[in-house]
Amino acid sequence: METVKKDKMFTTVSIGAATVWFSTHCGAGFASGTQELQYFANHGWYGTLLPFLTIFIIAITYYVGAETARQTDNWNYHDWAMEAYKPINVLGAVMIEITVVITTIAASAACIAAGATLGEQQLGWPPFVGSLAMFLIVLFLSIFGEKVVRNNAMIMTVAIIIIVIIVLVAGIVKFMPEIKHLFATKYTNPDATKWSVVGAANARTPASFGNAFLWALTYAGFQMGIIAAFSSSFKGAKSKRESKGAVIFGYILNALMLAGVVLLIFGGMPEVYTNEEARVLPTLYMVGQLDMPILSVAYPILLFLALVTTAVGLTFALVERLNPYVLKNVKRESVRKGIIATVVLLAIWAVSSLGLMWVVQVAYKYLGIYNWVAIIIPLCTLGYRNIGIRDRAAKESAAG
């Protein structure tokens, strides 16, 4: 009897898409530790467990994007959204477009703000000088050196991942007694950041599971902007099993890394939260506690490179998106792109001037709430239903 050969789940395409998800997730807020502190670690011991739930929600939503793109052979997020959101496909395409644009601006602003803070802490620069330097560097590279940055983005990503893993292993080993004590005493922050739809960004409340749960759900929400890059990187996939393999492998990578950084920062509680300087760049603060001079030098450098690479990549993607539709009377493409990049970066710089904490606590929070309505709920209902409809239609076509 002939054995039926199953499609492979883990292929170069599925693993590649998972690593794109991972490298895109590992941006300014992640590498600096600001996101992990604000959304997980500062809420107490249960905050260290919630990353596994958060990444699961992200994974099942990303699956819809990747599988819809594969089924329909549409790899541009606008095109596959028109299929995934049926029968509200026009509205859905608009909603996901808004998400991508806002995510690009907010994430790029976070990179510039984090770079300014890094310059202040490491070089003693005033925040304005640091943000201006980041603005000029990103603008120059967006216009003249985007290819160089793009070609070296993966090298920078791999380097920052290796350094983060080293920091995690060394840090968790060193702070294991503190971590054990915090878990044994079921530590919760008496002054945690309060979640609310409206209210001050610096509002505080005694930590509770309900409050931590809402922040964890919000984290899943604002990560939805990455679905566009994830689905487009899945091009070339042949089977549903590859879609599943991409999100399974991506889940393992992202959940373990996110939980690891959260655990490391949790080991520094409550000082990492009560110390204002540490609260802005928590991972850098924890690196300083390891007494490893090489990491104290290497991590800030790699963090800076990661911030620049991410900001340039996001800015250039938005420039490319706008390029066909604006300034059509400017015939020279390099001039047109330069003008667009300048305008885009001025908007990003304006947002970054509000500070990294504002972007992480406020901009990301409202983006996360919006994305539950615009992406997660529609894709996990209509999107799954439409995948099933296409599957049944394909089987009927094959049978007939």
Stockholm file with secondary structure:
# STOCKHOLM 1.0

chainA/1-400         METVKKDKMFTTVSIGAATVWFSTHCGAGFASGTQELQYFANHGWYGTLLPFLTIFIIAITYYVGAETARQTDNWNYHDWAMEAYKPINVLGAVMIEITVVITTIAASAACIAAGATLGEQQLGWPPFVGSLAMFLIVLFLSIFGEKVVRNNAMIMTVAIIIIVIIVLVAGIVKFMPEIKHLFATKYTNPDATKWSVVGAANARTPASFGNAFLWALTYAGFQMGIIAAFSSSFKGAKSKRESKGAVIFGYILNALMLAGVVLLIFGGMPEVYTNEEARVLPTLYMVGQLDMPILSVAYPILLFLALVTTAVGLTFALVERLNPYVLKNVKRESVRKGIIATVVLLAIWAVSSLGLMWVVQVAYKYLGIYNWVAIIIPLCTLGYRNIGIRDRAAKESAAG
#=GR chainA/1-400 SS CCCCCCCCSSCHHHHHHHHHHHHHHSSHHHHHSHHHHHHTGGGCGGGGTHHHHHHHHHHHHHHHHHHHHHHHTCCSHHHHHHHHTTTSHHHHHHHHHHHHHHHHHHHHHHHHHHHHHHHHHHHCCCHHHHHHHHHHHHHHHHHHCHHHHHHHHHHHHHHHHHHHHHHHHHHHHHTHHHHHHHHHTTCCCTTEECCCSSSCTTCEECCCHHHHHHHHHHHHHHGGGGHHHHHHTTTTCCSHHHHHHHHHHHHHHHHHHHHHHHHHHHTTTTHHHHSHHHHHSHHHHHHHTTTCHHHHHHHHHHHHHHHHHHHHHHHHHHHHHHTTTSCTTCCCHHHHHHHHHHHHHHHHHHHHTTCHHHIIIIIHHHHHHHHIIIIIHHIIIIIHHHHHHHHHHHHHHHHC
#=GC SS_cons         CCCCCCCCSSCHHHHHHHHHHHHHHSSHHHHHSHHHHHHTGGGCGGGGTHHHHHHHHHHHHHHHHHHHHHHHTCCSHHHHHHHHTTTSHHHHHHHHHHHHHHHHHHHHHHHHHHHHHHHHHHHCCCHHHHHHHHHHHHHHHHHHCHHHHHHHHHHHHHHHHHHHHHHHHHHHHHTHHHHHHHHHTTCCCTTEECCCSSSCTTCEECCCHHHHHHHHHHHHHHGGGGHHHHHHTTTTCCSHHHHHHHHHHHHHHHHHHHHHHHHHHHTTTTHHHHSHHHHHSHHHHHHHTTTCHHHHHHHHHHHHHHHHHHHHHHHHHHHHHHTTTSCTTCCCHHHHHHHHHHHHHHHHHHHHTTCHHHIIIIIHHHHHHHHIIIIIHHIIIIIHHHHHHHHHHHHHHHHC
//
